[in-house]
Amino acid sequence: MSVLTAELLHRAKAGDGEAFARLTAPYRSELQVHCYRILGSVHDAEDAMQETMLAAWRGLGGFEGRASIRTWLYRIATSRCLNALRATSRRAPAEPPFASLGPTGTNEVVWLEPYPDVLLEGLADAAPGPEVRYETREAISLAFVTALQMLPPRQRTALILRDVLGFRAAEAAHILDTTEESVTSALKRARATLDRQPAGGQAREAPPRPGSPEEGRLVERLVQAYQAHDLDGLIALLSSDVCLRMPPMAFEYAGRDLAGQFFAAVAFRPGRIFRLIPTRANRQPAFGVYVADGHTPVFHASGLLVLTLAGEQIRDMTRFDNSVLPYFGLPRTVLA
């Protein structure tokens, strides 16, 4: 423990709120991402973070320094997230949203929310240790966070602590208040489950680097096709097994043919005009989608669209409702 940390800890234990804020500030962003990976929701992650900081402030007097401040905070945050999962009932809607289009599958993770890239600024891009199995970019992707949600809570947290964050088995056991053997067993089962899920493993083709010319060209073509109602141009950008998802609705539409039917019947209805405002979520290209009827200069928000890319194609399109727009600083209406 550094001299500065020791001094801040001493002052915080004496009731100095500013010292506590300085003591915990270096870990707040990564802790919120940790809560998001476990819970799959930005809103729930923010709540868990508030509870974590309150619990840490109240329990600071009992901190004896046998673990680092970081590990101690991760223990509190993980406990709050597991408590939240036990207290939450998450069930999918029962009816398909579009009667004319039969879904090809069910998306069970209806609570999933996108994570704004602005909240990822300052987090290290390099893997934190040799035991880490997932690179930072992959470990925040929508596909990976979705796959995590399908794991039982203890397996989920064990995998995050070991394979994403690089904690040693003993540290993970301390955070989870269990034995190393229990962590190792949970981790083994979690890895086996993720290996059987295509979303949990490596993409068939690596996506272009964020901000690269390759990504920029693909995104520009998507925007042009969308805003021009160019259905053929849009479909040409999609992989043959592309999947459309629309949390909090529970149904998936897989395959290029069905995607074409969806856009023709639902999105590209006659008389609609689109504007797409670029942003980024989960280190993936994203857009605020705005729609007008052609008779007014006002475009109304129609959700947030996040793209999952693979090579030179779009592998998944996930459309979230308007409730997530405030996380990205996007308005409810824009003028033409």
C-alpha positions in Angstrom: 0.0 0.0 0.0 1.4 3.4 -1.0 1.9 6.2 1.4 -0.8 8.2 -0.3 -3.3 5.3 -0.1 -2.5 4.7 3.5 -3.0 8.4 4.3 -6.3 8.5 2.4 -7.5 5.3 4.1 -6.6 6.8 7.5 -8.5 10.0 6.8 -11.5 8.1 5.3 -11.8 5.9 8.4 -11.9 9.0 10.4 -15.0 10.2 8.5 -13.4 12.2 5.7 -15.8 11.8 2.7 -13.5 13.5 0.3 -10.6 11.2 1.2 -13.0 8.2 0.7 -13.9 9.5 -2.8 -10.3 9.9 -3.7 -9.5 6.4 -2.3 -12.2 4.7 -4.4 -12.1 6.9 -7.6 -9.5 4.8 -9.5 -11.8 1.8 -9.3 -15.3 3.2 -9.9 -15.3 2.8 -13.7 -14.0 -0.8 -13.7 -16.4 -1.7 -10.9 -19.4 -0.4 -12.8 -18.3 -2.5 -15.9 -17.9 -5.5 -13.6 -21.5 -5.0 -12.3 -22.7 -4.6 -15.9 -21.1 -7.9 -17.0 -22.9 -9.7 -14.1 -26.3 -8.0 -14.5 -26.5 -7.1 -18.2 -28.2 -3.8 -17.5 -26.6 -0.3 -17.2 -29.5 0.7 -14.9 -29.0 -2.2 -12.6 -25.2 -1.8 -12.7 -25.6 1.8 -11.6 -27.8 0.8 -8.7 -25.3 -1.9 -7.7 -22.5 0.6 -7.8 -24.4 3.0 -5.5 -25.0 0.2 -3.0 -21.3 -0.9 -3.3 -20.0 2.6 -2.4 -22.5 3.0 0.4 -21.6 -0.4 1.8 -17.8 0.4 1.4 -18.2 3.7 3.2 -20.1 2.1 6.1 -17.8 -0.9 6.3 -14.5 1.0 5.9 -13.8 0.7 9.6 -13.6 -3.0 9.3 -11.1 -3.0 6.4 -7.9 -4.5 7.9 -5.7 -4.3 4.7 -5.3 -8.1 4.3 -6.5 -7.7 0.7 -6.0 -4.7 -1.5 -8.6 -1.9 -1.7 -9.4 -3.0 -5.2 -10.0 -6.6 -4.2 -12.1 -5.5 -1.2 -14.3 -3.3 -3.4 -14.7 -6.1 -5.9 -15.8 -8.4 -3.1 -18.5 -5.9 -2.0 -19.6 -5.2 -5.6 -19.9 -8.9 -6.5 -21.9 -9.6 -3.4 -24.3 -6.7 -4.2 -24.7 -8.0 -7.8 -25.4 -11.6 -6.6 -28.0 -10.2 -4.1 -29.6 -8.3 -7.0 -29.9 -11.4 -9.1 -31.5 -13.3 -6.3 -34.1 -10.5 -5.8 -34.9 -10.1 -9.5 -37.4 -12.1 -11.5 -36.7 -11.7 -15.2 -39.3 -13.2 -17.6 -39.8 -12.7 -21.3 -43.0 -11.4 -22.9 -45.2 -14.2 -24.2 -46.3 -12.9 -27.6 -44.3 -12.3 -30.7 -44.2 -8.5 -31.5 -45.0 -8.9 -35.3 -47.8 -11.3 -36.1 -47.0 -11.3 -39.8 -43.4 -12.5 -39.2 -42.8 -15.7 -37.3 -39.7 -15.5 -35.1 -37.0 -18.1 -35.5 -36.0 -18.2 -31.9 -36.3 -16.7 -28.5 -34.0 -14.3 -26.9 -34.1 -15.0 -23.1 -31.9 -12.1 -22.1 -34.7 -9.5 -22.5 -33.2 -7.2 -19.8 -30.0 -6.6 -21.8 -28.9 -3.0 -22.2 -26.1 -1.5 -24.3 -23.1 0.0 -22.5 -22.0 3.4 -23.7 -18.4 3.6 -24.9 -17.9 6.9 -23.1 -18.1 5.0 -19.8 -15.3 2.8 -21.0 -12.8 5.6 -21.5 -9.8 5.3 -19.4 -10.1 1.5 -18.9 -7.0 -0.5 -19.9 -7.2 -2.2 -23.3 -4.5 -4.7 -22.5 -5.2 -8.0 -20.8 -4.5 -7.6 -17.0 -2.7 -10.9 -16.6 -1.5 -14.1 -18.2 -4.5 -16.1 -17.0 -7.0 -13.9 -18.8 -8.8 -15.7 -21.6 -10.8 -12.8 -23.1 -9.4 -9.5 -24.5 -11.0 -6.3 -23.2 -12.9 -5.6 -26.4 -14.4 -9.1 -26.6 -15.2 -9.1 -22.9 -17.6 -6.1 -23.2 -19.2 -7.1 -26.5 -23.0 -7.6 -26.6 -22.4 -11.2 -27.7 -20.2 -12.0 -24.7 -22.4 -10.2 -22.1 -25.4 -12.0 -23.5 -23.6 -15.3 -23.2 -22.7 -14.5 -19.6 -26.3 -14.0 -18.7 -27.1 -17.6 -19.6 -24.8 -18.9 -16.9 -25.8 -19.5 -13.3 -24.8 -16.5 -11.1 -21.9 -18.2 -9.3 -20.5 -19.6 -12.5 -20.9 -16.2 -14.2 -19.0 -14.4 -11.5 -16.2 -17.0 -11.3 -15.6 -16.8 -15.0 -15.6 -13.0 -14.9 -13.2 -12.8 -12.0 -10.8 -15.4 -13.4 -11.0 -15.3 -17.2 -11.9 -11.6 -17.7 -10.2 -9.8 -14.8 -7.4 -12.2 -14.2 -7.8 -12.6 -10.4 -5.9 -15.6 -9.0 -8.0 -18.5 -7.7 -7.3 -17.6 -4.1 -8.4 -14.0 -4.8 -11.6 -15.1 -6.6 -12.4 -17.4 -3.7 -11.9 -14.5 -1.2 -14.2 -12.2 -3.3 -16.9 -14.9 -3.5 -16.4 -16.0 0.1 -15.9 -19.6 -0.9 -13.1 -22.1 -1.4 -10.6 -22.3 -4.3 -12.0 -25.7 -5.2 -15.5 -24.3 -5.5 -14.2 -21.5 -7.8 -12.3 -24.0 -9.9 -15.3 -26.2 -10.3 -17.7 -23.3 -11.2 -15.1 -22.0 -13.7 -14.8 -25.3 -15.4 -18.6 -25.6 -15.8 -18.9 -22.0 -17.0 -16.1 -22.5 -19.6 -17.7 -25.7 -20.9 -21.1 -23.9 -21.3 -19.6 -20.9 -23.1 -17.6 -23.1 -25.4 -20.9 -24.7 -26.5 -22.5 -21.2 -27.2 -21.4 -19.6 -30.5 -21.9 -16.1 -28.9 -19.6 -17.0 -26.1 -16.6 -18.0 -28.3 -14.6 -16.2 -30.9 -16.4 -14.6 -33.8 -16.2 -16.6 -37.1 -14.4 -13.6 -38.6 -12.8 -10.9 -36.5 -14.5 -7.6 -36.6 -12.7 -4.6 -38.0 -10.7 -2.5 -35.5 -12.8 0.2 -33.9 -12.4 3.4 -35.8 -10.5 1.7 -38.7 -11.2 2.6 -42.3 -12.7 -0.9 -42.8 -15.2 -0.3 -40.1 -15.9 3.2 -41.3 -16.7 2.0 -44.8 -19.1 -0.7 -43.7 -20.9 1.7 -41.3 -21.2 4.4 -44.0 -22.7 1.9 -46.4 -25.2 0.9 -43.7 -26.2 4.5 -43.0 -26.6 5.3 -46.7 -28.8 2.2 -47.3 -30.9 2.8 -44.2 -31.6 6.4 -44.9 -32.3 5.8 -48.6 -34.7 2.9 -47.9 -32.3 0.8 -50.1 -33.4 -2.7 -49.0 -31.2 -4.5 -51.5 -28.2 -2.4 -50.4 -28.9 -3.1 -46.7 -29.4 -6.9 -47.2 -26.1 -7.1 -49.2 -24.3 -6.0 -46.0 -25.7 -8.8 -43.8 -24.2 -12.2 -43.3 -26.3 -15.2 -44.4 -27.0 -16.1 -40.7 -27.5 -12.5 -39.5 -29.7 -12.2 -36.4 -32.1 -9.4 -35.5 -32.8 -8.9 -31.8 -35.0 -6.3 -30.1 -34.7 -6.3 -26.3 -36.9 -6.1 -24.2 -38.9 -8.1 -26.8 -38.0 -11.8 -26.5 -37.9 -12.9 -30.1 -35.1 -13.3 -32.6 -35.3 -13.2 -36.4 -32.4 -15.1 -38.0 -31.2 -15.3 -41.6 -30.8 -12.8 -44.4 -34.1 -13.7 -46.0 -36.2 -13.1 -42.9 -34.2 -9.9 -42.2 -35.2 -8.7 -45.6 -38.9 -9.5 -44.9 -38.6 -7.7 -41.6 -37.2 -4.5 -43.1 -39.6 -4.5 -46.0 -42.7 -5.1 -43.8 -41.8 -3.3 -40.6 -38.9 -0.8 -40.8 -39.1 0.4 -44.4 -42.8 1.0 -44.6 -43.9 3.5 -47.2 -43.8 7.1 -46.1 -41.1 6.7 -43.4 -37.9 8.7 -43.5 -34.9 7.8 -41.3 -32.0 9.7 -39.8 -29.2 7.8 -38.0 -27.1 9.6 -35.4 -23.8 7.7 -34.8 -22.6 6.7 -31.4 -20.8 3.6 -29.9 -21.9 0.9 -27.5 -20.0 -2.1 -26.1 -17.1 -1.0 -28.4 -19.3 -1.6 -31.4 -20.8 0.8 -33.9 -24.3 2.1 -32.8 -26.9 4.6 -33.9 -29.8 6.5 -32.5 -32.5 5.8 -35.0 -35.0 8.6 -35.8 -38.1 8.4 -38.0 -40.4 11.0 -39.6 -43.5 10.5 -41.8 -42.4 12.8 -44.6 -44.9 15.6 -43.7 -43.0 17.1 -40.8 -39.4 18.3 -40.2 -39.4 16.6 -36.8 -37.8 13.1 -36.5 -38.9 11.1 -33.4 -36.6 8.5 -31.7 -37.1 4.9 -32.6 -34.5 3.3 -30.5 -30.8 2.5 -30.5 -29.3 0.2 -33.1 -26.1 -1.7 -32.3 -24.1 -3.5 -34.9 -22.0 -6.6 -34.4 -19.6 -6.9 -37.3 -17.7 -9.9 -38.7 -15.2 -9.3 -41.4 -16.9 -7.1 -44.0 -20.4 -8.0 -43.0 -23.0 -7.3 -40.3 -23.5 -10.4 -38.2 -26.1 -9.1 -35.7 -28.3 -6.1 -35.4 -29.7 -5.4 -31.9 -32.3 -2.7 -31.6 -33.0 -1.3 -28.1 -36.0 0.8 -27.2 -35.9 4.5 -26.4 -35.3 3.9 -22.7 -31.6 3.5 -23.3 -31.1 6.8 -25.2 -30.3 9.0 -22.1 -27.2 6.8 -21.4 -25.8 8.0 -24.8 -26.9 11.6 -24.5 -29.3 11.2 -27.4 -32.5 13.3 -27.7 -36.0 12.1 -28.2 -36.5 14.3 -31.3 -34.2 15.9 -33.9 -35.0 18.4 -36.7 -34.3 17.6 -40.4 
